[in-house]
Amino acid sequence: MTPPVVLSIGGSDSSGGSGLQADLRTFAAVGAYGATVVTAVVAKNTRAAADVLEMTPPVIAGQLKAVLDDLPVAAVKTGMFASADGIGEVLARAKAGALPNLVVDPVLLNEGIKSRRQIAMALERLLPYALVATPNREEASALLGWQVATPADMAQAARELVSGGPQYVVVTGGDLVVGTEALDAVWAAGEERYMSAPRITARNVLGSGAVFSAAIAARLAHGDAVVDALTYAKGLVGRAIQDASDWRLGSGPGPIDVCGWSAPVI
């Protein structure tokens, strides 16, 4: 059987823990074929990002054309952009209806306030073409201009972001300590809900947001209903964090085990 094709548009992480590298592992783990458009090359390890080399808009446009003119892309996921200009090339394709089952993970670099705001404003123009958006609390705060701090705030943020275009919004709260549960606020099918799972206290969480959004895109490519894809992705991330709890890759927070490498071999 020919696997469905999922296109990831985002940054390359030299440590392999997040970005395009995490997306490709996730697509493979979920039985999808991954293609990529590189928006930036990030010199990064488990401790920090040292440098970012931005791809120019013509380079991004060339990659998009090469993939979309040839491969039967069934779903698309966007991640990190180094500038608003790069988003413009993707936005043009989205407006043309060329990015099916679009999942927008609005990753924001930890750079200057002006740069972050410019990228956030450009992402706001992309959101109306998204089927699903998956901001974390910090990203939702940047998109909306107010601090998303509590579970109630997360639900309000999801509701406000849906009004901007995406059909489904998940405001992830894995970094928010609320009792024993890891909560995500979801706006789906015209109603607000929470997804919860037992909280896993672990050192290795690098790339968990990328894996979540990539898994959603991969399941959509397989034909899952959106809510089913969200539930699947939530479970996959929890299992991957748990399985990587004993890993020691790098001196900072390491990657998660999306491929199930830590499962016992029978």
Beta strands, then each sheet from edge to edge (+ up, - down):
strand 1: 5-13
strand 2: 33-44
strand 3: 49-54
strand 4: 73-78
strand 5: 102-104
strand 6: 132-133
strand 7: 168-172
strand 8: 181-188
strand 9: 191-198
sheet 1: 3+ 2- 1- 4- 5- 6- 7- 8+ 9-
end
